[in-house]
Amino acid sequence: LRDMPVLCWDRVRYIGDRVAAVAAETAEAADEALSRIEVDYETLPAVFDPNNPTFPGTRIDDLFSSGRPEFLMYGGNSADSELVGFAWYVKTTATTPPPGFAGNNDWWHRHPTLCFNNDMRVIANGPCTSNGTNVNLSEYWMSHAWIVEGWNTKSDVFMNHHPCLMPGGPAADGDPCWDVAESGGGH
């Protein structure tokens, strides 16, 4: 397991980072100790702008490369989680998706907003309802490839046997095939 410090000691990164702890024999002594804690904060320049995100040091850019996915997707957060898929992201203001694998059967789509936790893991598809950071991804097209049968999430399905992939491209939104896909049928 990775060490997870309980307190921050050099810098805090977000509101709620723990900077001090108190141990006392009585509640009154704890309150007295808390009143004596002083912390000086220096505002640092933002490193990540959730309204106009860039991902320096990653492969997320304006180019699509089928052999180099931007994300590996795992079926959990533990060290022994299995690889279940890949994701490609392409930044562009174009209103049509980028060309990809075999052409029109790629299901490129956008998530206008994703909710990330403080470790930059996606915790919700859409705006945050409580803790987290809303990240504007409206300029990012994405496509997923699930490599383990049965792994799909609503509206994020790419498999060679997907019921909504037609010779001319994906079926239109509202087509009954999406109901089958979202329930995991057809796999």
N, C-alpha and C positions, 0 to 999 in steps of 0.2 A: 504494500500500500504506500501511496505517496504521502509524505508528511504534510499536514495541513496546519499551519500556525494558527493559534487561537486569536492572537493579537497582531495588529500591524505595528511595525516599529520604525520604518523609514518613511513610509508614505501611505496615505489612505487613498483608495481609488473611487469610492462612492459613499454616499450617505448611508450610515449603518455599519461601516467597518468598525470593528471593535478596537479601541486604542488603550484601554485600561481595564484592570480587574481589581476587585476589592474582596478581601477575606477578613471577617471580623467575628467576634464572639457574640455581639448583640446587634440588633437593627440600628440602634442609636449610634454605635461605634462605626457601623458601615456608612450611615448617612454622613457622619462627621468626616470620614475618610473621603467619601465622594465629593464633598464640598471643597476639599483641598486639592483636588486634581485640576491642573491647568494644562490645556493643550493649545498650542499655537498652530494655526493652519495657514498655509500659503497656497493661494490659488494658482494652479499650474495651467498652462495652455492645454486645451482639449487635444487629445490624441485621436479620438474617434468621434466623428460627427454622425449621429444616427439619422439625420435628415438628408445628408449627402455622403453616404458611406463609401469609403475606399478601403481596400484591403491590401496595403503594402506588404511585400514579403510573401504574398500568396500568388497563385496562378489565376486569381479572379481578375479578368481584364476584358478587353473588347474582342478577344479572339476565341474561336471554338476549335478545340483539338480533341478529336474523338478518343485518342489514346491517352489523354491526360485529364481525367476528371478532376474537378476542384475539390470534391468531397468524397470520402469513403463513408458509407452509412452502415452502422452496426445495429444489431438487434438488442441493444441494451447499453449500459454504462460500465459494466464490469470488465475486468481485464480479459476474461474468457468469452466475451460476446462475439458472436459470429458475424462476419461480413455479410450483409444482405443486399447491398446495392451501391450505386455510384450516382453522383449528381454533377451536372455541368452548369455553370453560370456564365453568362455573357452580358457585359454591360453595354447597353446601346439605347439611344432615344428613339430608334426605329419603331414603327408601329407594327411591323411584321417580325416574326421570329427569325433568327439566323439560320442559314442552311446548316444541316447537320448530317447525321449518319446516312440513312438511305434516302433522305429527301422528305417528301410530304408526310410520311408516316411517323415522323418524330413528333412527340407531343410536347412542344415547347409551350410554356405558360409562365405567368408571373404571379408572385405573391406580393401585392402592393406593400404589405407590412408583415413582418414577423416579430414575435416577442422573444427576446434573448434574455437569459439570466446573466449574472455578472461574470460567469466563466465563458460567455459568448456561445452558449449552447441554446438551440432553439427550444423554447418551452411552450409556444403556442403559435398556431397558424392564424395570424391576424393580430389585432392590437392586444396589448397586455391588459388583463383584467385586475391585476394586483401588482405584485413585484415584478420587475423586469424593465427592459428598455425596448421601446418600439423602434425598429430599424426600417427605414423607408427603402424598399427594394423595387420601387416602381420602374426603375431603369434597368433592371436585371431580368433577362429571360433565363429560364432554367428548364432542364430536362433531367429525368431520373431513369435509371436502368436498374430494375430489381432483379437480382440474380438468384434469389431463393424463392421458389414457387410459393404463392400465398402471401408474400410480403407486398402489400400495397397500402396506400393511405388514400383517403377520399380525395378525388380529383388529382392525384399524383401517381398515375399508373403508367408505366412503360414496360411492356413485356411483349415478346414476339407473338404471343397468342392472345393479346388483349382484344376483347370483343368490340372495341370501338375504333380499332385501326382498320381503315378501309383502304382499298387501292388508291383512292384519290386523296387520302389524308384522314385525319381524325374525324369522327362523326361530330355533328353540331352539338353544342350544349343543349340539354333537354332531351336528346335522343334516349330512348329506353335502355340502350346498351350501357349507359353510364350507371344506371341503377344496378345492373348486374355487376359491373366492375367495382362499384363502391361497396357492394356487399361481399366481395371476394369471390363471387361466382365466376365460372368460366376459366378457372385456373386449375 
